[in-house]
């Protein structure tokens, strides 16, 4: 910790709390020490450092020897007992567990270094060198000190990591889930607050038979009428209809040990009401309470309901919605008694409502209104990477989410689902293609007034997910579920696997066709980002945070990076770049700036087949509509200078699809003899050497590339596209490399240079069109062409002679289209994402030309 930052701990440190009179060990090192038995081994660096600093509390010291240590855990919790002055303090702090090969030690990371965690530079599995340390004593205990990390240099992933080394401090060994500072009993999930994390979250609550002879029960409707006049409330016998995700409401100035809250919607024969579970009851009960369980609730409290909370609508319209009161469950005042009643003991005369579902098929979704609630079941065909979005600007709290595609056999289009964390990390972090997936309480999002039309599903506060153990679930008796199971039996695993895709950059949802519609659809203070502000926007992103920004400029250069050369060059350049890039806490911000200005521009290709289902939803088009029927598999294929036969044109297409298509018929089916793979304008040649700044963000990393899914490597692939774990998990055997898996994209990508309107700053970004000439049914391309009113055709019936243009031909068309934007002022929509470890994505999502930006 910096010499001037923070104050001595007011509350107890948990280090060594289990020892009545902990004393210093023989070397004078604070904390109860576990010593190795047997012969003397290598001296512990951790112990030597503690000996060096123990007499200089709160003073930063440079260790006499700096050696690499391995990071085994990075754990987050609410920062307490720190003075809050005018300088903004972080909300959270981090304990970092390190190993020197002899001992493990849990250390406190000075909050000034939090950015290394925010950027996923300091992470588990790496080696780092700690160059400044300090010691913080707990003055209420004897000999209890914490090793504080004040300066580090983060290195590469360690090749060999052992978890067998013991903790030097016995308290850390026996209670590894206790934070070093403050009064909290547990850590939070590393990247969000919704997921339960650690061993305080129990899962072993079991149903138990209950003797109802002496139990007085009151109905919900009767309770609603009489609760204001009662002091004591009889028991409630109810079924859980919905369970919300967790809400964490901890704040530094609130001394709450376990500040959690969750909502249950419960019902009996007379109505349904909200039940709020508070604080310490959540870790004890949350993971054991499942939708459908029958509960006996005793010693609860009742209060007037919160007026602004909207209860989920019951599936059964006959059930009365009670919204004037709420049932409160707490560990005290009074201490609530919860009993799970076995289903075999549930009697028909209790008339408890059955658990009904609103299962919807994909073929029915097209006709469903916006905000309608539904449940879906299907086969996962695409699982996107975990991403994050800020809950509020200038705050440290994030939502975790991922995009998935679910097929159910009723349509050629899948469900597109925006899946936020539902406080079920054991499922959210372990989903992969080919799994049977159920998601409940999804909300329809649609906009039929934009091109392309918007239609997807998103999770709600009460959504739940199921991926294994479907047998015995109440929904298995639903007719639509049975139809899906019947359809699955007709599919072959080998045939389906080749079309499964996992991870990578996924540009969804699409932006509308005009800039005016775009500007009215987004909720930000500033619609446009000045090109001079782009660097800061990118640097301020935290790990896996994805944002969409709009900039103005002029396209002055474009370069095609084909699939093969990109694949060959990216891995080598990546290795060189990482090997030579420092990562010190002192230079964390400088480093980010330097990487953007000096990065080598070798790139790698990205995606194709999983986009067959999104069609024009990913379009860069601002003029062309690629038509599609309700069950069609849309394919947008540029046909420059080629005659398209009548069978290739869908009836009812606007004439713009035919104008260019009927010219230059002699070129049909022939590859171009000369194709330029790059272009730069005269304006760029004049301005590029006199720029104030040139931002280089056109690199395409392996993590950005969607991969063909391989079931036998499902664990490895899932880990690559999940969030970084808080604790190190040893790999099974020798893991493959991400580059070993085939890309689901075949065209390659483009480096596009956009010059600012004032001709002082330029930015290089990547453009990734979607194209798969090997399979016309799953091929599509959304490119700069459509921004130029470029013709697209829909090849419905193809023969062996009707082949799609090869990647080089399509690339040539894109280069040609870019030349027609010479000196044109455009608005570029950019998708930006921090991939962690000094890697960022900046991808061109759409171009608005002057005709639709006014």
C-alpha positions in Angstrom: 0.0 0.0 0.0 1.3 3.5 -0.7 2.8 5.2 2.3 0.1 7.9 2.4 -2.9 5.9 1.3 -5.5 4.5 3.8 -5.5 4.3 7.6 -4.9 1.5 10.0 -7.7 -1.1 10.1 -10.6 -0.2 12.4 -12.3 -3.5 12.1 -10.7 -6.9 12.7 -8.5 -8.5 10.1 -9.5 -12.1 9.6 -5.8 -13.2 9.4 -5.1 -15.4 12.4 -8.5 -15.0 14.0 -8.7 -18.6 14.9 -5.7 -18.4 17.3 -6.5 -17.2 20.8 -3.0 -15.8 21.4 -1.2 -15.9 18.1 2.4 -15.2 18.5 5.1 -14.3 16.1 7.0 -17.3 14.8 10.7 -17.8 15.6 11.7 -15.5 12.8 9.4 -12.7 14.0 7.1 -13.0 11.1 3.5 -11.9 11.8 0.8 -14.6 11.5 0.5 -18.2 12.6 2.9 -20.2 10.5 2.5 -23.7 9.2 6.0 -25.2 9.0 7.0 -28.0 6.6 8.0 -31.3 8.2 11.3 -32.9 7.4 14.5 -31.6 5.9 15.1 -27.9 5.3 13.9 -27.0 1.8 14.4 -23.8 -0.2 13.9 -20.6 1.7 10.5 -18.9 1.3 10.7 -15.5 -0.5 7.4 -14.5 1.2 8.9 -15.2 4.6 12.0 -13.2 3.8 10.0 -10.2 2.6 7.8 -10.3 5.8 11.0 -10.3 7.9 12.3 -7.3 6.0 9.1 -5.1 6.4 7.7 -6.1 9.8 9.4 -3.2 11.6 8.2 -0.6 9.1 4.4 -0.7 9.1 2.6 1.3 6.4 5.9 2.1 4.7 6.6 0.9 1.2 9.7 -1.2 1.0 11.6 -2.6 -2.0 12.3 -6.3 -1.4 16.0 -7.1 -1.2 15.3 -9.7 -3.9 12.6 -9.6 -6.5 11.6 -13.0 -7.8 8.6 -14.2 -9.8 5.6 -15.5 -7.8 2.6 -17.3 -9.2 -0.9 -15.8 -8.9 -3.4 -18.5 -7.6 -6.4 -16.3 -6.8 -7.8 -12.8 -7.3 -10.8 -12.2 -5.1 -13.1 -9.2 -4.8 -15.0 -7.7 -1.9 -16.5 -4.4 -0.7 -13.9 -1.8 0.4 -14.6 -0.8 4.0 -13.0 1.3 6.7 -11.2 3.5 4.2 -11.6 7.3 4.7 -13.8 8.8 2.0 -12.3 12.2 1.0 -13.0 14.3 -2.1 -10.9 11.9 -4.2 -13.2 9.1 -5.6 -12.3 5.8 -3.9 -13.0 2.5 -5.6 -16.0 0.6 -4.3 -14.2 -2.8 -4.2 -10.8 -4.1 -3.2 -8.9 -7.3 -4.0 -7.1 -10.0 -2.2 -4.4 -11.7 -4.3 -3.1 -15.2 -3.3 0.4 -15.8 -4.5 2.8 -18.8 -4.3 6.6 -18.6 -4.2 7.0 -22.4 -4.5 7.4 -22.9 -0.7 4.4 -21.1 0.7 1.1 -19.5 -0.4 0.2 -16.1 1.0 -3.0 -14.1 0.7 -2.0 -10.4 0.1 -4.0 -7.2 -0.1 -3.7 -5.3 -3.4 -3.4 -1.6 -2.9 -6.5 0.0 -4.5 -4.3 2.2 -6.7 -3.5 -1.0 -8.6 -7.1 -2.1 -9.1 -6.9 -1.1 -12.8 -4.6 -4.1 -13.4 -7.6 -6.3 -12.4 -10.1 -4.2 -14.2 -8.1 -4.8 -17.4 -7.5 -8.5 -16.6 -3.8 -8.0 -16.7 -3.3 -9.2 -13.1 -5.1 -12.6 -13.3 -4.7 -16.1 -12.1 -2.1 -18.3 -13.7 0.5 -15.6 -14.4 3.8 -15.0 -12.9 4.4 -11.5 -11.5 7.2 -9.7 -9.7 6.3 -7.7 -6.7 8.7 -4.7 -6.4 7.1 -2.7 -3.6 5.4 -4.1 -0.5 4.2 -2.9 2.9 2.9 -4.4 6.1 -0.5 -3.5 7.6 -1.0 -4.5 11.2 -4.4 -5.1 12.9 -3.9 -3.2 16.2 -6.7 -5.2 17.9 -4.7 -8.5 17.5 -1.3 -9.7 18.5 1.1 -10.2 15.7 -1.5 -10.1 13.0 -0.1 -8.5 9.8 -1.2 -8.3 6.2 1.3 -8.3 3.3 0.3 -5.4 1.0 1.2 -5.3 -2.7 2.1 -1.7 -3.8 3.9 -2.3 -7.1 3.9 -5.2 -9.5 5.1 -6.2 -12.9 2.7 -8.7 -14.4 4.3 -11.3 -16.7 3.2 -14.3 -18.8 1.2 -17.3 -18.0 3.2 -19.8 -15.9 3.9 -23.2 -17.5 3.9 -25.2 -14.3 1.8 -24.3 -11.3 1.4 -26.4 -8.1 -1.5 -26.0 -5.7 0.2 -28.3 -3.2 2.2 -25.5 -1.4 0.6 -24.7 2.0 -0.4 -21.3 3.2 2.2 -19.7 5.5 -0.6 -18.3 7.6 -2.8 -20.9 9.3 -5.9 -18.7 9.2 -5.7 -18.4 5.5 -5.4 -22.2 5.2 -8.4 -22.9 7.4 -10.7 -20.1 6.2 -9.7 -19.3 2.6 -13.0 -17.6 1.8 -12.6 -14.9 4.5 -11.4 -11.5 3.2 -8.4 -10.0 4.7 -9.9 -6.6 5.6 -13.2 -5.3 6.8 -16.1 -7.2 8.4 -17.4 -9.1 5.4 -17.7 -12.9 5.8 -17.3 -13.7 2.1 -16.0 -12.7 -1.3 -18.1 -11.5 -4.3 -18.0 -13.0 -7.7 -15.1 -11.5 -9.6 -17.0 -9.8 -12.5 -20.5 -9.2 -11.3 -22.6 -9.0 -8.1 -25.5 -11.3 -9.2 -23.6 -14.6 -9.0 -23.3 -16.5 -5.7 -19.6 -17.2 -5.0 -17.8 -19.1 -2.3 -18.6 -21.7 0.3 -21.1 -19.6 2.2 -23.7 -20.5 -0.4 -25.3 -23.7 0.8 -27.0 -26.2 -1.5 -28.0 -29.0 0.9 -31.4 -28.0 2.1 -33.6 -31.0 1.6 -37.4 -31.5 1.8 -38.6 -32.8 5.1 -42.0 -34.4 6.2 -44.0 -32.1 8.4 -46.8 -33.0 10.9 -49.5 -30.5 10.1 -51.8 -31.5 13.0 -50.6 -28.6 15.2 -49.9 -26.1 12.4 -52.4 -23.3 11.8 -52.4 -22.1 8.2 -53.8 -19.0 6.7 -54.6 -18.3 3.1 -52.9 -15.4 1.2 -56.2 -13.7 0.5 -57.3 -13.9 4.1 -53.9 -12.6 5.2 -54.2 -9.7 2.8 -57.5 -8.6 4.5 -56.3 -9.0 8.1 -52.5 -8.5 8.3 -52.7 -4.9 9.5 -54.7 -5.9 12.6 -52.5 -8.9 13.5 -49.4 -9.2 15.7 -48.7 -12.9 15.0 -49.2 -14.5 11.6 -50.2 -18.1 11.0 -48.1 -20.3 8.7 -48.3 -20.0 4.9 -48.4 -23.1 2.7 -47.4 -22.0 -0.8 -45.7 -23.1 -4.1 -42.8 -21.1 -5.7 -43.9 -19.9 -9.1 -40.9 -17.6 -9.8 -37.5 -16.8 -8.3 -35.6 -13.7 -9.1 -31.8 -13.4 -9.5 -29.9 -12.1 -6.5 -29.5 -8.4 -5.7 -26.5 -7.2 -3.8 -27.0 -3.9 -2.1 -23.8 -3.6 -0.1 -22.3 -0.1 0.4 -19.1 1.0 2.1 -20.9 3.0 4.8 -23.4 0.2 5.6 -22.2 -2.4 8.1 -24.2 -5.2 6.6 -22.4 -8.6 6.7 -24.3 -10.2 3.9 -26.3 -7.5 2.1 -28.4 -9.7 -0.3 -32.0 -9.7 -1.4 -34.1 -12.0 -3.6 -37.8 -12.2 -4.6 -39.9 -15.3 -4.7 -43.4 -15.2 -6.2 -45.4 -17.7 -4.3 -49.1 -18.8 -4.6 -51.8 -20.8 -2.9 -55.3 -21.5 -4.0 -56.4 -17.9 -3.2 -53.7 -15.8 -4.9 -50.0 -15.0 -5.5 -47.8 -12.6 -3.6 -44.2 -11.5 -3.4 -41.9 -12.9 -0.8 -38.6 -11.0 0.0 -35.7 -13.0 1.4 -33.1 -10.8 3.1 -29.4 -10.8 4.0 -28.0 -14.0 5.7 -31.0 -16.1 4.7 -30.0 -15.7 1.0 -26.6 -17.6 1.3 -28.4 -20.2 3.4 -31.4 -20.8 1.2 -31.1 -19.3 -2.3 -29.5 -22.2 -4.1 -31.8 -24.7 -2.5 -35.1 -23.0 -3.5 -36.2 -24.0 -6.9 -39.3 -23.0 -8.8 -42.1 -25.5 -8.2 -41.1 -26.4 -4.6 -43.8 -26.2 -1.9 -42.8 -24.2 1.2 -44.2 -23.9 4.7 -43.3 -20.4 6.0 -43.5 -19.6 9.7 -42.4 -16.6 11.8 -42.4 -14.2 8.8 -43.3 -10.5 8.8 -45.6 -8.6 6.5 -45.3 -5.0 5.2 -46.9 -2.8 2.6 -45.6 -3.6 -0.8 -43.1 -1.4 -2.6 -45.2 0.7 -5.0 -42.7 0.8 -8.0 -42.0 -2.9 -8.3 -43.8 -4.7 -11.1 -44.7 -8.3 -10.2 -44.5 -10.9 -12.9 -47.9 -11.8 -14.4 -49.1 -15.2 -13.3 -49.3 -17.8 -16.1 -52.8 -18.8 -14.9 -55.1 -15.8 -15.3 -57.4 -17.3 -12.6 -54.9 -16.6 -9.9 -55.4 -13.4 -8.0 -52.4 -11.0 -8.0 -51.9 -9.6 -4.5 -50.0 -6.4 -4.8 -50.9 -4.6 -1.5 -48.5 -6.5 0.8 -45.2 -8.3 0.8 -44.0 -11.2 2.9 -40.5 -10.7 4.5 -38.2 -13.5 5.5 -35.2 -12.6 7.7 -32.7 -14.3 9.9 -34.1 -12.3 12.8 -37.0 -9.9 13.7 -38.4 -12.5 13.7 -36.2 -15.5 12.8 -38.0 -17.1 9.9 -38.7 -20.8 9.8 -38.6 -22.3 6.3 -39.5 -25.9 5.5 -39.5 -27.6 2.1 -42.5 -29.9 1.9 -41.9 -33.1 -0.1 -44.0 -33.3 -3.2 -45.3 -36.7 -2.1 -46.8 -35.1 1.0 -48.7 -32.4 -1.0 -52.4 -33.1 -0.8 -55.0 -32.4 -3.6 -57.3 -30.7 -1.2 -54.7 -28.0 -0.6 -55.4 -26.9 -4.2 -51.9 -25.5 -4.7 -51.5 -24.1 -8.2 -49.6 -26.2 -10.7 -46.5 -24.9 -12.3 -47.5 -23.8 -15.7 -45.3 -22.6 -18.5 -45.6 -20.4 -21.6 -43.6 -22.4 -24.1 -43.3 -20.7 -27.5 -41.9 -22.2 -30.7 -39.7 -20.3 -33.0 -42.4 -20.3 -35.7 -44.8 -18.6 -33.3 -42.3 -15.9 -32.2 -42.7 -13.9 -35.5 -46.3 -13.0 -34.5 -45.7 -12.3 -30.8 -46.0 -8.7 -29.6 -43.2 -6.7 -28.0 -42.7 -7.3 -24.2 -44.6 -10.5 -24.3 -43.2 -13.1 -21.8 -42.5 -16.7 -23.0 -40.4 -19.8 -22.2 -38.3 -21.6 -24.8 -36.7 -25.0 -25.2 -34.3 -26.0 -28.0 -30.8 -27.1 -29.1 -28.0 -24.6 -28.6 -26.4 -24.0 -32.0 -24.3 -20.9 -31.1 -23.0 -19.8 -27.7 -21.3 -16.4 -27.6 -18.6 -15.2 -25.3 -19.4 -13.7 -21.9 -19.4 -9.9 -22.2 -20.2 -7.1 -19.7 -22.0 -3.8 -19.7 -22.0 -1.1 -17.1 -25.1 -0.7 -14.9 -24.5 3.0 -14.5 -21.8 5.2 -16.1 -18.9 6.0 -13.9 -19.6 3.1 -11.6 -17.9 -0.2 -11.0 -20.9 -2.5 -11.2 -21.5 -4.5 -14.4 -24.0 -6.9 -15.9 -22.6 -10.2 -17.3 -24.3 -11.5 -20.5 -23.8 -13.5 -23.6 -25.7 -14.1 -26.9 -27.0 -17.5 -27.8 -28.9 -19.1 -30.6 -31.5 -21.9 -29.9 -33.0 -24.1 -32.6 -36.3 -26.0 -32.0 -37.0 -27.5 -35.4 -40.1 -25.4 -36.1 -38.3 -22.8 -38.2 -35.1 -22.4 -40.1 -34.4 -19.4 -37.9 -33.3 -19.9 -34.3 -34.3 -18.0 -31.2 -31.7 -15.2 -30.7 -31.4 -14.7 -26.9 -29.6 -12.1 -24.9 -28.8 -14.2 -21.9 -27.9 -12.2 -18.8 -26.6 -13.9 -15.7 -29.5 -15.4 -13.8 -27.5 -16.1 -10.5 -26.9 -19.6 -11.8 -23.1 -19.5 -12.6 -22.9 -23.3 -12.6 -25.0 -23.2 -15.8 -24.2 -19.7 -17.3 -20.5 -20.6 -17.3 -20.9 -24.2 -18.6 -23.2 -23.9 -21.6 -22.0 -25.0 -25.0 -23.4 -25.9 -28.4 -25.3 -29.2 -28.8 -26.9 -29.0 -25.3 -30.6 -29.1 -24.8 -31.5 -25.7 -23.2 -34.5 -24.4 -21.4 -34.9 -20.7 -20.5 -38.0 -19.3 -18.8 -39.5 -15.8 -18.4 -38.0 -14.3 -21.5 -39.2 -11.0 -22.9 -39.8 -10.3 -26.6 -37.8 -7.4 -28.0 -38.9 -6.3 -31.5 -38.9 -3.3 -33.8 -40.6 -3.8 -37.1 -40.1 -0.2 -38.2 -36.3 -0.5 -38.8 -34.4 -2.3 -41.5 -33.4 -4.9 -40.7 -36.3 -5.8 -38.5 -35.3 -6.4 -34.9 -36.5 -9.6 -33.1 -34.9 -11.3 -30.2 -35.5 -12.4 -26.6 -33.9 -11.1 -23.5 -33.9 -12.4 -19.9 -35.9 -10.8 -17.1 -35.4 -10.6 -13.4 -37.2 -13.9 -12.9 -35.6 -15.8 -15.8 -34.2 -19.3 -15.1 -32.1 -21.6 -17.2 -31.8 -25.4 -17.3 -29.3 -27.4 -19.2 -29.0 -30.8 -17.5 -31.3 -33.0 -15.5 -34.4 -32.2 -17.5 -35.9 -35.5 -16.5 -38.5 -35.0 -13.7 -38.9 -31.2 -14.4 -42.5 -30.1 -14.6 -42.1 -28.8 -18.1 -41.3 -32.2 -19.6 -45.0 -32.9 -19.7 -45.7 -29.8 -22.0 -46.8 -30.7 -25.5 -44.3 -28.4 -27.2 -41.5 -29.8 -25.1 -42.5 -33.3 -26.2 -42.5 -32.2 -29.9 -39.0 -30.8 -29.5 -37.8 -34.0 -28.0 -39.3 -35.9 -30.9 -37.6 -33.6 -33.4 -34.2 -34.1 -31.6 -34.5 -37.9 -32.0 -34.5 -37.4 -35.8 -31.2 -35.5 -35.7 -27.7 -37.0 -35.9 -25.0 -35.6 -33.7 -22.3 -35.7 -36.4 -24.5 -33.9 -38.9 -25.4 -31.1 -36.5 -22.0 -30.6 -35.0 -20.4 -29.2 -38.2 -22.8 -26.2 -38.0 -22.2 -25.4 -34.3 -20.2 -22.3 -33.4 -18.9 -20.9 -30.2 -17.5 -17.6 -29.1 -16.0 -14.6 -30.9 -17.2 -11.2 -31.9 -20.9 -11.1 -32.4 -22.3 -7.7 -33.8 -25.8 -7.8 -32.4 -28.3 -6.2 -32.1 -28.1 -4.5 -35.5 -28.4 -0.7 -35.9 -31.2 0.7 -38.0 -30.9 1.7 -41.6 -30.8 5.5 -41.1 -28.8 7.6 -38.7 -31.9 9.4 -37.5 -33.4 6.1 -36.3 -30.1 5.2 -34.8 -29.9 8.5 -32.9 -33.4 8.1 -31.5 -32.8 4.5 -30.4 -29.7 5.0 -28.2 -29.6 6.4 -24.7 -26.4 8.2 -24.2 -25.6 11.8 -23.3 -23.5 12.4 -26.4 -24.6 10.9 -29.7 -21.2 11.3 -31.5 -17.7 10.7 -30.2 -15.0 13.0 -31.4 -12.2 11.1 -33.0 -9.8 12.7 -30.5 -11.8 11.1 -27.7 -11.8 7.6 -29.1 -8.5 6.5 -27.4 -9.9 7.5 -24.0 -13.2 5.7 -24.7 -11.2 2.5 -25.4 -8.8 2.8 -22.5 -11.6 3.3 -20.1 -13.2 0.0 -21.0 -12.9 -2.8 -18.4 -12.4 -6.5 -19.1 -15.0 -7.8 -21.6 -16.9 -4.6 -21.5 -18.4 -3.9 -24.9 -19.7 -0.6 -26.1 -21.0 0.9 -29.4 -19.8 4.4 -30.4 -20.3 6.6 -33.5 -17.6 8.7 -35.1 -17.5 11.0 -38.1 -14.8 10.9 -40.7 -13.6 10.0 -44.2 -12.6 6.6 -45.4 -9.1 7.1 -46.9 -7.6 3.6 -47.1 -8.6 0.0 -47.0 -6.5 -3.2 -47.1 -7.7 -6.8 -47.4 -6.1 -9.4 -45.1 -7.0 -12.8 -46.5 -7.9 -15.8 -44.3 -4.7 -17.8 -44.8 -2.1 -15.2 -44.4 -3.9 -13.7 -41.4 -3.9 -17.1 -39.7 -0.3 -17.7 -40.3 0.9 -14.3 -39.2 -1.3 -13.6 -36.2 0.1 -16.2 -33.9 3.7 -15.3 -34.5 3.2 -11.6 -34.2 1.1 -12.1 -31.1 3.9 -14.1 -29.4 6.5 -11.5 -30.3 4.2 -8.6 -29.1 3.4 -10.2 -25.8 7.0 -11.3 -25.1 8.2 -7.7 -25.6 5.4 -5.8 -23.9 6.0 -4.8 -20.2 3.1 -4.8 -17.8 4.0 -2.9 -14.7 1.6 -1.1 -12.3 3.5 2.1 -12.7 3.2 2.1 -16.4 -0.3 0.5 -16.7 -1.9 3.6 -18.4 1.2 4.5 -20.5 1.3 0.9 -21.7 -2.3 1.0 -23.0 -1.5 4.2 -24.9 1.7 2.7 -26.4 0.1 -0.5 -27.5 -2.5 1.4 -29.5 0.1 3.5 -31.2 2.8 0.9 -32.0 0.9 -2.4 -32.5 2.0 -4.5 -35.4 -0.9 -4.9 -37.8 -0.9 -8.7 -38.4 -4.4 -9.9 -38.2 -6.6 -13.0 -38.0 -9.9 -13.9 -39.6 -13.2 -14.1 -37.9 -16.8 -15.8 -38.3 -19.4 -17.1 -40.7 -21.9 -19.9 -40.2 -23.6 -19.0 -37.0 -24.7 -15.8 -38.7 -26.9 -17.7 -41.2 -29.8 -17.2 -38.8 -29.4 -13.5 -38.3 -29.5 -12.5 -41.9 -29.8 -8.7 -42.4 -29.8 -8.2 -38.7 -26.1 -7.8 -39.0 -26.3 -5.7 -42.1 -24.1 -2.6 -42.8 -26.8 -1.7 -45.3 -28.4 1.6 -45.2 -30.3 1.4 -48.5 -30.7 -2.2 -49.5 -33.2 -4.6 -48.1 -32.3 -8.3 -48.4 -35.7 -9.9 -48.6 -36.5 -13.0 -46.6 -39.6 -15.1 -46.2 -40.8 -16.2 -42.7 -39.0 -19.6 -43.0 -36.4 -18.8 -45.6 -32.6 -19.0 -45.0 -31.6 -15.6 -46.3 -28.3 -15.3 -48.2 -27.1 -11.9 -49.3 -24.5 -12.4 -52.1 -23.0 -9.5 -54.1 -23.1 -10.1 -57.8 -21.0 -7.3 -59.2 -20.7 -7.1 -63.0 -22.5 -10.5 -63.4 -25.7 -11.4 -65.0 -28.1 -13.1 -62.5 -30.5 -15.5 -64.0 -34.2 -15.2 -63.2 -34.1 -18.2 -60.9 -31.6 -16.3 -58.8 -34.0 -13.4 -58.2 -36.6 -13.7 -55.6 -40.1 -12.6 -56.9 -41.1 -9.2 -55.6 -37.5 -8.0 -55.2 -37.1 -4.2 -55.8 -35.6 -3.4 -59.2 -32.4 -2.2 -57.5 -31.5 -5.8 -57.2 -31.7 -6.2 -60.9 -30.1 -3.1 -62.4 -26.4 -3.9 -62.0 -27.0 -7.6 -62.0 -27.9 -7.6 -65.7 -24.8 -5.8 -66.8 -21.5 -7.2 -67.9 -23.0 -10.7 -68.5 -19.7 -11.9 -70.0 -18.1 -11.9 -66.6 -20.6 -14.4 -65.2 -18.9 -17.5 -63.6 -15.4 -16.1 -64.4 -12.9 -15.1 -61.8 -11.4 -11.7 -62.2 -7.9 -11.7 -63.5 -6.7 -8.7 -61.6 -7.9 -7.9 -58.1 -6.4 -5.1 -56.0 -6.2 -6.0 -52.3 -5.7 -2.4 -51.1 -6.5 1.2 -51.9 -5.6 4.5 -50.4 -6.9 7.9 -51.5 -5.0 10.9 -52.7 -6.2 12.7 -49.6 -4.6 10.1 -47.4 -1.3 10.4 -49.3 -1.4 14.1 -48.6 -2.3 14.0 -45.0 -0.9 10.8 -43.4 2.6 12.2 -42.6 1.3 15.3 -40.9 -1.2 13.8 -38.4 -1.3 14.8 -34.8 -2.2 11.2 -33.9 -2.8 7.9 -35.7 -4.7 5.3 -33.7 -4.0 1.6 -34.7 -6.9 -0.6 -33.7 -7.3 -2.9 -36.7 -5.8 -6.0 -35.1 -8.0 -9.1 -35.0 -7.2 -11.4 -32.1 -7.8 -15.1 -31.9 -10.4 -14.5 -29.1 -12.5 -12.5 -31.5 -12.9 -15.4 -33.9 -16.0 -17.6 -33.6 -14.8 -21.3 -33.8 -16.4 -24.4 -35.2 -17.5 -26.3 -32.1 -15.9 -29.7 -31.3 -17.7 -31.6 -28.6 -14.7 -33.5 -27.4 -13.0 -30.1 -26.5 -16.1 -28.5 -25.0 -14.5 -27.8 -21.7 -11.5 -26.0 -23.2 -13.6 -24.0 -25.6 -16.1 -23.0 -22.9 -13.3 -21.8 -20.7 -11.8 -19.6 -23.5 -15.1 -17.7 -24.0 -16.1 -17.5 -20.3 -14.9 -14.8 -18.0 -11.5 -15.1 -16.3 -11.9 -17.3 -13.2 -11.2 -16.0 -9.7 -9.2 -19.1 -8.8 -6.6 -21.0 -10.7 -7.9 -24.3 -12.1 -5.2 -26.7 -13.5 -5.8 -27.7 -17.1 -6.6 -31.4 -17.9 -3.7 -32.8 -19.7 -2.0 -30.7 -22.3 -4.6 -28.2 -23.5 -4.8 -27.3 -27.2 -4.4 -23.7 -28.5 -7.4 -21.6 -29.7 -5.8 -21.3 -33.1 -6.0 -25.1 -33.5 -9.8 -24.8 -33.9 -11.2 -24.0 -37.3 -12.6 -20.5 -37.8 -16.2 -20.2 -38.7 -15.3 -17.4 -41.1 -13.5 -17.8 -44.4 -13.3 -14.4 -46.1 -10.7 -12.8 -43.8 -11.0 -9.1 -42.9 -10.2 -5.6 -43.8 -8.2 -2.8 -42.3 -10.1 0.4 -42.8 -8.5 3.9 -42.2 -10.9 6.7 -41.2 -9.5 10.2 -41.2 -11.1 12.7 -38.9 -13.1 15.6 -40.4 -10.4 18.1 -39.4 -7.7 15.9 -41.0 -5.6 15.8 -37.8 -6.3 12.4 -36.4 -6.9 9.0 -38.1 -7.9 5.7 -36.8 -7.4 2.2 -38.2 -10.3 -0.2 -37.5 -11.1 -3.8 -38.6 -14.1 -4.7 -40.8 -15.3 -8.3 -40.7 -17.8 -9.3 -43.4 -19.5 -12.6 -43.2 -19.1 -15.0 -46.1 -19.0 -18.8 -46.6 -18.7 -19.8 -50.2 -18.5 -23.5 -49.2 -22.1 -23.6 -48.2 -24.5 -21.4 -50.1 -27.3 -22.2 -47.6 -25.4 -20.7 -44.7 -23.6 -18.0 -46.6 -24.2 -14.3 -46.3 -22.2 -11.1 -46.7 -22.9 -7.7 -45.2 -20.4 -5.3 -46.4 -19.5 -1.8 -47.5 -21.2 -2.6 -50.8 -24.7 -2.0 -49.5 -23.6 1.4 -48.2 -22.9 2.2 -51.8 -26.3 1.0 -53.2 -24.5 -2.2 -54.3 -26.6 -4.9 -55.8 -27.3 -8.1 -53.8 -28.9 -11.3 -55.1 -30.7 -14.1 -53.3 -29.7 -17.4 -55.1 -32.6 -19.6 -54.3 -32.1 -22.5 -56.7 -28.4 -23.2 -57.4 -26.8 -25.8 -59.6 -23.2 -26.9 -59.8 -22.6 -24.1 -62.3 -23.9 -21.3 -60.0 -21.2 -20.8 -57.6 -20.6 -17.9 -55.3 -17.7 -15.6 -56.0 -14.5 -16.6 -54.2 -13.1 -14.6 -51.3 -10.7 -12.7 -53.5 -13.5 -11.6 -55.9 -15.7 -10.5 -53.0 -12.8 -8.6 -51.5 -12.2 -6.8 -54.8 -15.8 -5.7 -54.8 -15.4 -4.3 -51.3 -12.2 -2.4 -52.2 -14.0 -1.0 -55.2 -17.0 0.1 -53.2 -14.7 1.9 -50.7 -13.1 3.9 -53.5 -16.5 5.3 -54.3 -16.6 6.8 -50.8 -13.5 8.9 -51.6 -13.8 12.3 -49.7 -17.3 11.5 -48.6 -18.2 12.4 -44.9 -19.5 9.3 -43.2 -20.6 8.3 -39.7 -19.0 5.0 -38.7 -20.6 2.9 -36.0 -17.8 1.1 -34.1 -18.1 -1.9 -31.7 -15.4 -1.7 -29.1 -14.5 -4.4 -26.5 -11.7 -5.0 -24.0 -10.5 -8.6 -24.3 -8.2 -8.3 -21.3 -4.4 -8.4 -21.1 -3.9 -5.3 -23.2 -6.1 -6.5 -26.1 -8.9 -4.5 -27.5 -11.3 -5.0 -30.4 -12.4 -2.1 -32.6 -14.7 -3.2 -35.4 -16.6 -1.3 -38.0 -20.3 -2.3 -37.6 -22.0 0.1 -40.0 -21.5 3.1 -42.2 -24.0 5.9 -42.6 -23.5 8.1 -45.7 -24.7 11.7 -46.0 -28.0 10.6 -47.5 -29.1 9.2 -44.2 -27.2 11.2 -41.6 -29.0 14.5 -42.1 
